[in-house]
Amino acid sequence: MPPPSIRRAMLGCAAALACPAILAQTAERSLSSELRDGFYSRINVLGFGLYQDVEEDSAINPGNLLALPRHEAQVLLRPDFNLTFRRLELGIKPRYELSRRRTEAQQPGDPGLIRRTNNGSHYFVNEGFVRYRLTDTLLVNGGRENLQWGPAALASVSNPFNANNGRNNPNLELPGLDYVRAVYVPTAALTVSAIANVGKGRLEHVGPYAKTYALKADYTGEGHYASVLLSHRENGGSRIGFFGGWNVSEALLLHVEGNADQSRDRPAGTPSDRQLLAGGAYTLENGASVTAEFLFNHSGCARGPIADCLRLRGTLTDPRHPFNRRRYALLQYVDTKIHGNINLVGRLIRNLDDDSTQYVLNLEYELGDHWQLYLIPTLYRGRQHSEFRSVLGKSLFVGAAYTF
């Protein structure tokens, strides 16, 4: 809406059938104001150091053949830009990375260690999209995004694109994948999405890539919610995913999440690909919360060295199956705003098949309105051929971030 002085001038001009310059100036000011009001920017600079105690005697990584860095330092420039203009929305998250990595590895048949220090810089776009609202209930979207959903703290097993949720270290961004989406919102309680994953984007080291298509329905009720997702992976069959939650009381929330493949798509003699996660979160009187979850992964390997399990799967990493065994338990404690500026997350992940454990402590200190300091020690405990002790013994992440 133009200011009163401009509106009076427009009325006078209209009466005199004149002043086209004032009308053009008013339209220009209105457009520039609309663009300015719809623009959002955030610039974050993260610097961190990482130490990793690499298990070089493991069967998975003998002599550190995977070339995992023992010491790493990075500086990441992470700006976010977003523009909303009427029915159109544009977003982009470009990234610039400066890194220094020190790696110690052993060549097969050579008892000596080879030490390498690699310095490098890298520019990439982790996320970027174009979104247009065709009607008040229908929008279309295309671009690179990090699509996450579900209530689980351990992993989003209903997600057919990437089940990792990055909760062990949320300071490091999850990679964006390339999607085309259409979202229909017929009522306030129901949303239907058609999703096509048309490119692997920033998800590296995933092995053979295949496009995946999904149809997702989300329902939100009074104190409860539920979602169902049907997906099909090219040359990989179809499956159904689901998740839901129930607010039992103001303090207690229960949730469930899972997926199952279709038997006709499964090669003969192979186990069914089914995963079921159940858990709950309880909020204490001081505001902290405790979460407990149990995951059953039917296609996982219950017995034998973890290296044999990976050989059966044929890949070391699979974004749709981040866990290799069958039974896992998680216990998580979250307390935010301790003394007003300290956030704490403690996570214990237990492999119930080989008795290995991962301990993660995430400490964040808010230093004023712009600075954040991070400390994340991680311990891996278990026998030599167990899952959580197969690659690393411990790690330490120390970082600082400044947000403009």
C-alpha positions in Angstrom: 0.0 0.0 0.0 1.5 3.4 -1.0 2.0 6.1 1.7 -0.8 8.7 2.1 1.2 11.4 0.3 1.6 9.2 -2.8 -2.1 8.1 -2.7 -3.2 11.8 -2.6 -0.9 12.5 -5.6 -2.3 9.5 -7.5 -5.8 10.6 -6.9 -5.0 14.1 -8.1 -3.2 12.8 -11.2 -6.1 10.5 -11.9 -8.5 13.4 -11.8 -6.4 15.4 -14.1 -5.5 12.4 -16.3 -1.9 13.2 -15.9 1.2 12.4 -13.8 2.3 9.1 -15.4 5.8 9.7 -13.8 4.3 9.6 -10.3 2.3 6.4 -11.0 5.5 4.7 -12.4 7.5 5.9 -9.3 4.8 4.5 -7.0 4.8 1.1 -8.7 8.6 1.0 -8.6 8.6 1.8 -4.9 5.9 -0.8 -4.2 7.8 -3.5 -6.1 11.2 -2.7 -4.5 9.5 -2.7 -1.0 7.9 -6.1 -1.7 11.2 -7.6 -2.8 13.0 -6.2 0.2 10.4 -7.5 2.6 10.5 -10.9 1.0 14.3 -11.3 1.1 16.1 -13.2 3.9 19.8 -13.9 4.4 21.9 -15.6 7.0 25.7 -16.0 6.9 27.4 -18.6 9.2 31.2 -19.2 9.4 32.2 -22.5 11.1 35.7 -23.5 11.9 36.6 -26.8 13.5 39.3 -29.3 14.3 38.8 -33.0 14.3 40.9 -35.8 15.8 40.1 -39.4 15.0 41.7 -42.5 16.5 41.6 -44.7 13.5 41.5 -48.5 14.1 44.2 -49.6 11.6 44.1 -53.3 12.6 40.4 -53.8 11.8 39.3 -56.2 9.1 37.3 -53.4 7.5 40.1 -50.9 7.4 43.4 -52.7 7.5 46.3 -50.2 7.5 43.7 -47.4 7.0 43.0 -48.3 3.4 40.0 -46.1 3.6 42.4 -43.1 4.1 40.4 -41.7 7.0 42.1 -38.5 8.3 43.6 -38.7 11.8 43.7 -34.9 12.0 41.5 -32.5 10.1 40.8 -28.8 10.2 38.2 -26.9 8.2 36.8 -23.4 7.8 33.3 -23.3 6.2 31.6 -20.3 4.8 27.8 -21.0 4.8 25.5 -18.3 3.5 21.8 -18.9 3.2 19.7 -16.7 0.8 15.9 -16.8 0.4 13.5 -14.7 -1.6 9.7 -14.9 -1.4 7.9 -12.8 -4.1 4.1 -13.3 -4.3 3.7 -17.0 -5.4 7.4 -17.6 -6.1 10.0 -18.6 -3.6 13.8 -19.0 -4.4 16.4 -20.4 -2.0 20.1 -21.2 -2.3 22.8 -22.3 0.2 26.2 -22.0 -1.5 29.2 -23.3 0.5 33.0 -22.6 0.5 35.3 -25.0 2.3 39.0 -24.6 3.2 40.4 -27.9 4.6 43.7 -29.4 5.8 43.8 -33.2 6.4 46.6 -35.4 7.7 46.3 -39.1 6.9 48.4 -42.0 8.0 48.0 -45.2 5.8 49.8 -48.4 5.1 50.2 -49.9 1.7 49.3 -53.6 1.3 52.5 -55.7 2.0 54.4 -52.7 3.3 54.8 -52.4 7.1 55.7 -48.7 6.9 53.2 -45.9 7.3 52.7 -43.2 4.6 51.8 -39.8 6.0 50.1 -37.3 3.8 48.9 -33.8 4.5 46.4 -32.5 2.0 45.3 -28.8 1.7 42.4 -27.9 -0.4 39.5 -25.6 -1.1 36.1 -26.4 -2.5 33.0 -24.6 -3.6 29.6 -26.2 -3.9 25.9 -25.7 -3.5 24.5 -27.9 -0.8 20.9 -26.8 -1.3 19.0 -24.6 -3.8 15.4 -24.7 -5.0 12.7 -22.9 -7.0 9.2 -23.2 -5.5 5.9 -21.9 -7.1 2.5 -21.9 -5.6 0.1 -22.7 -8.4 -3.0 -22.4 -6.2 -3.6 -21.8 -2.5 -3.5 -25.6 -2.0 -1.0 -26.8 -4.6 2.7 -25.9 -5.0 5.6 -27.4 -7.1 9.2 -27.5 -6.2 12.4 -28.4 -7.9 16.1 -28.3 -6.8 18.6 -29.7 -4.3 17.3 -30.2 -0.8 17.9 -32.1 2.4 14.5 -33.7 3.0 14.1 -35.0 6.6 11.0 -36.2 8.5 9.9 -38.5 11.3 10.1 -38.3 15.1 13.0 -40.8 15.6 16.3 -39.7 17.2 18.3 -42.7 16.0 17.5 -42.7 12.3 14.6 -41.9 9.9 14.0 -45.4 8.7 10.9 -44.4 6.8 12.9 -42.1 4.5 13.7 -44.0 1.2 16.2 -41.4 0.1 18.5 -40.9 3.1 17.8 -42.4 6.5 20.7 -40.6 8.3 19.4 -37.7 10.3 22.8 -36.2 11.4 21.9 -36.1 15.1 25.4 -37.2 16.3 26.8 -34.0 15.1 24.2 -31.5 13.9 26.9 -28.9 13.2 27.9 -30.7 10.0 25.3 -30.4 7.3 23.7 -33.4 5.7 24.1 -33.5 1.9 21.3 -32.2 -0.3 19.9 -34.5 -3.0 18.2 -33.4 -6.2 14.3 -33.6 -6.1 11.2 -32.6 -8.0 8.2 -32.3 -5.8 4.5 -31.4 -5.9 2.7 -30.7 -2.6 -1.1 -30.7 -2.3 -2.8 -29.4 0.9 -6.6 -30.2 0.6 -7.3 -29.5 4.3 -5.4 -28.2 7.4 -5.0 -31.8 8.6 -3.9 -33.5 5.4 -0.9 -33.0 3.1 -0.1 -35.2 0.0 3.3 -35.0 -1.6 4.6 -36.6 -4.8 8.5 -36.7 -4.7 11.0 -37.8 -7.3 14.7 -38.1 -6.4 16.3 -37.5 -9.8 19.9 -37.1 -8.8 22.3 -38.0 -5.9 23.4 -34.4 -5.5 25.9 -34.0 -2.7 25.4 -37.6 -1.4 28.8 -39.0 -2.2 30.2 -42.6 -1.9 26.8 -44.2 -2.2 27.7 -46.9 -4.6 25.4 -47.5 -7.6 22.7 -44.8 -7.8 19.1 -45.3 -8.8 16.3 -42.8 -9.1 13.5 -43.2 -6.5 9.9 -42.0 -6.6 7.6 -41.6 -3.7 4.0 -40.7 -2.7 3.6 -39.4 0.8 0.5 -38.6 2.9 0.7 -36.7 6.2 -2.1 -36.4 8.7 -2.1 -34.2 11.8 -4.8 -34.5 14.4 -5.4 -33.2 17.9 -2.5 -34.7 19.9 -1.5 -37.2 17.3 -0.1 -37.5 13.8 0.6 -40.2 11.2 2.3 -40.5 7.8 2.4 -43.2 5.1 4.9 -43.3 2.2 4.9 -45.5 -0.9 8.2 -45.5 -2.8 9.8 -47.3 -5.8 13.5 -47.4 -6.6 14.5 -48.1 -10.2 15.9 -51.7 -10.4 15.4 -51.9 -6.6 11.8 -52.7 -6.0 9.1 -51.0 -4.0 8.5 -50.5 -0.3 6.1 -48.8 2.2 7.2 -46.5 5.0 5.3 -45.0 7.9 5.7 -43.0 11.1 3.4 -41.7 13.8 3.2 -40.1 17.2 0.9 -39.7 20.1 1.0 -37.1 22.9 0.0 -39.3 25.8 0.3 -36.3 28.2 2.1 -32.9 28.4 5.3 -34.8 29.4 5.1 -38.1 27.5 5.3 -38.6 23.8 5.3 -42.0 22.1 6.4 -42.6 18.5 6.9 -45.4 15.9 8.6 -45.5 12.5 9.3 -48.2 10.0 9.3 -49.6 6.5 8.8 -52.9 4.6 9.7 -54.0 1.1 7.4 -55.9 -1.2 8.1 -59.6 -1.3 7.7 -59.9 -5.1 10.6 -57.5 -5.7 12.9 -59.5 -3.4 15.4 -62.0 -4.9 14.8 -65.5 -3.9 16.6 -66.5 -0.7 17.3 -63.0 0.5 15.8 -61.7 3.8 13.0 -59.2 3.8 14.0 -55.6 4.1 12.0 -54.5 7.2 12.8 -52.0 9.8 10.7 -51.1 12.9 11.6 -48.4 15.4 9.6 -47.7 18.5 10.3 -45.1 21.2 9.2 -42.4 23.5 10.3 -39.1 25.0 9.6 -37.8 28.5 10.1 -34.2 29.5 11.4 -33.7 33.1 10.3 -30.8 35.4 13.5 -28.9 34.8 12.7 -28.8 31.0 15.2 -31.5 30.0 14.0 -34.5 28.0 14.9 -38.2 28.0 14.4 -40.3 24.8 14.6 -44.1 24.6 14.3 -46.0 21.3 14.6 -49.6 20.0 15.3 -50.5 16.4 14.8 -53.9 14.7 16.5 -54.2 11.3 15.3 -57.5 9.9 17.8 -57.6 7.0 20.7 -56.9 9.3 23.5 -59.4 10.1 23.0 -60.8 13.6 26.1 -62.9 13.9 29.7 -63.1 12.7 32.4 -60.4 12.2 31.1 -57.1 10.9 33.4 -57.4 7.9 31.5 -60.5 6.8 28.2 -58.7 7.1 29.5 -55.9 4.9 30.7 -58.3 2.3 27.2 -59.8 2.1 25.8 -56.3 1.6 28.4 -55.4 -1.0 28.8 -51.9 0.2 30.4 -50.1 3.2 27.9 -47.2 3.2 24.2 -47.2 2.3 22.2 -44.0 2.9 19.0 -46.1 3.2 20.4 -48.6 5.7 22.9 -46.8 8.1 23.0 -49.8 10.4 24.3 -53.3 9.6 23.2 -55.4 12.6 19.6 -56.3 13.6 18.9 -54.8 17.1 19.8 -51.4 18.4 18.9 -49.3 21.4 19.2 -45.6 22.0 19.1 -43.5 25.2 19.4 -39.8 24.8 19.3 -36.9 27.3 18.8 -33.3 26.1 19.0 -30.2 28.3 19.0 -26.8 26.6 19.8 -23.4 28.1 21.7 -24.6 31.1 22.7 -21.4 33.0 21.1 -19.6 30.1 23.7 -20.4 27.4 24.8 -24.0 27.5 23.1 -26.8 25.5 23.8 -30.4 26.2 23.0 -33.6 24.3 24.2 -37.0 25.5 23.6 -40.1 23.3 24.2 -43.8 24.0 23.7 -46.1 21.0 24.0 -49.8 21.8 24.4 -52.6 19.3 22.5 -55.5 21.0 23.9 -58.1 18.7 27.6 -57.7 19.1 27.6 -55.6 22.4 29.4 -52.6 20.9 28.5 -49.1 22.0 28.8 -45.5 20.8 28.9 -42.7 23.3 28.4 -39.1 22.1 28.4 -36.0 24.1 27.4 -32.7 22.3 28.2 -29.5 24.2 27.3 -26.1 22.8 28.1 -22.8 24.5 26.4 -19.6 23.3 28.8 -16.7 23.6 26.6 -13.6 23.1 24.2 -13.2 20.2 26.6 -14.3 17.4 29.2 -16.8 18.7 28.7 -20.5 19.4 31.4 -22.8 20.7 31.2 -26.6 20.3 32.8 -29.7 21.9 31.8 -33.2 20.8 33.8 -36.2 22.1 32.8 -39.6 20.8 33.8 -43.0 22.2 33.5 -46.3 20.5 33.6 -49.5 22.6 33.3 -53.1 21.8 35.3 -56.2 20.7 37.7 -56.1 17.8 35.2 -57.3 15.1 32.1 -55.4 16.5 30.4 -52.7 14.4 31.0 -49.6 16.5 34.7 -50.5 17.1 35.5 -51.6 13.5 36.7 -48.2 12.2 37.3 -45.7 15.0 38.2 -45.9 18.7 37.4 -42.3 19.6 37.1 -38.9 18.1 37.1 -35.3 19.2 35.3 -32.4 17.4 36.2 -28.8 18.6 34.6 -25.9 16.8 33.5 -22.3 16.8 30.9 -20.5 14.7 29.9 -16.9 14.0 26.5 -16.0 12.6 25.8 -12.7 10.9 
